[in-house]
């Protein structure tokens, strides 16, 4: 008798699971078909950058400044006036920079001053942080599109988390520049960064 009840319980559980998956699939499908193509482009770009960062790479010094500068422009382009969200963005940037040494493993940074190249060891941190940025931004934009009055009080969470992760990338750039400039004059560093 208990074996029969167990089989019935398994069948009911499987049926409930299939019903939930069916309804969730339709919900996910409906949300995916209405996503602008630019969102997919950003996702693919973040995924590409993150996967490349999994392996050791030797690149020119200016390439490590592209992502932190782009994220900073993104943050400051969203700031309008002075309000609590903007204040939290600045706090998030500051904390991200402060905590970047704990979140990003720098390993053995190799520098070639002759060719202005830098080699960082591979790490999954960049991929994880970029996917977090995408998930945070997408989730809040999607929720805002569904019900702006519900999500508006929580907008500071999105800006703070986004600014924190961006601050981690800025902190990484500052650390790389510190290591790079130990044997190089500051004016030469500026020339190397902006004169590609």
N, C-alpha and C positions, 0 to 999 in steps of 0.2 A: 504494500500500500504506500509506504513512504517513497519507494522508487517511482511509483506512478505520480505522486504529488510533485516530486522533484522534476520529472520530465515536463509536467504541465507548467511548473514555475519557470523552467528554462524556456519553454515555448512562449510564454507570456512575456518574459523579459526580452527575448529576441524580437517579438512583435513590437513591443514598445520602443525598442532601440531603432528598428527600421522605420517606424512612424516618425520618431524624432529626427532621424537622419533625413528622411524625405522632406519634412517641413524645413529643416535647417538648410538642406541643399537648395531648395527653392528660394529661400531667403538670401543665402549667399550668392546664388546665381543672379538674382534680381539686383543685388547691390553691386556685383561685379560688372554687369553690362552697362551700368550708368556711370562708371568711373571714367573720367577724361583720360585721353591717351597720354597726356603729360605725366600723370601719376605713374603709369606703367613705365614710362621713360625714366623717371626719377628712381623707381624701384630697380630697374635693370642697371642703371648707372651705379647706385649704391652697392648692389650685389657684385658688380664687376670690380669696383674699387676694393671691396672687402675681400673678395677671393684673391685678388692680386696681392693683398697684404698678408695672406697666409704664408707666403714664401719669402725668403730673404730677397731683397731687391736693392739694386744699386741704381739710383736715379739722380738727376741734377737736384741741387738744394732747393731750387724754386718750386719743384713739384710738391714738396711737402708743405708749402705755404698755400697752395691753391684751395684745398678743402677748408682749412680754418678761415681763410678770407671769405670764401663763398658762404660758409655758415654764419659768419659775423654779419655779412651784408644781409643775409636772410633775416637774421634776428632784428637788426636795426631798421630794416625796411618795414617790419611789422609794428614798430613803435610809433605811436602817434600821441603826442602830448606826454604829460607825466601822470601816470595813474598807477594803481597797485600792480597790475600785470607787468608794466615796464620796470617797476622797481624790483619785482621778483625776477625778471629777466637778468637784471644787473647782478642781483644776488646769486642767481644760478650760474652766471658766467664766472663770477669770482670764486664760488665754491668748486666749480668744475676745474678751474685752473689750479686751485689749491690741492685738489684731490687727484689730479692727473698722474703724479708720480706713483700713487698707490694703485691706480686702475690700469695703467699701461706699463707693460714690462719693456724696458728699454734694452735690456741685454747688452750686447757688445756693439756699440755704434762705431762703425768704421768710416773714416773721413779721408777723402782724396782731395786735398786742397789744390793740387795741380790742375785737375779737371773739374773742380767744383762739384764733385759727386759725393753722395753719402749712402751708406749701406746700413739699413736697419734689419734686425732679425725678424723673421715672420712671426705673426701672432694673430689669433682669432679675435682679439679685442676690437680691432677696427671694424670687422664684419659685424660683430655683435652690436657695437654702438651705432653703426649706420642703420642696421635693421631696427634697432630701438627707435631711432629718430623717425624712420618711415612709419613704424607701427603707431607711435604716439601721434604724429601729425595726421595720419590717415584716420585713426580712430576718432580723434577729436573733430576733424573736418566732417566725417561721416555722421557723428552724433549731432554736430551742429546743424547739418543739413536736415536731419530727422526732426529735431526739436530744439531750436535755438534758445528758447526760454529755459529749458531744463539744463542745458550744458553751459550757458553763459556764466553762472556763478563759479564754475570750475575752470574757467579759461586760464586762470593764473597757474594751475597745475601743468597745463600744456606748455606755457611759455617758460616756466621754471625748469621743467625736465628737459625741454629742448635746449635752453640756454646752458644748463649744466653739462649736457653731453657735448655741446659746441665748445664750452669752456675746457673740457678735457682735451679736445683736439688743439685748441689754442695753447694750452699748457704743454702739450707734447711738442708743438712747434717752438715754443720758448725754450724748452729743454734742448731740443736739437740745435737751435741757434746758439745756445750757451756753449754746447760742446764744440760746435763748428767754429765759434769765434775765439776759442782759447788761444789759437795760434795765428789768428787773422785779425787785421785791423777792422774796426767797425765800418769805416767808409767803404772798404773793399767788400764787406758783406752786403751792404746796401746795393752796391754796384752789381754783385753777383745775383741778388734776388730780382732786381728790376730790369737788368739788361740781359735779356735772354740771348 
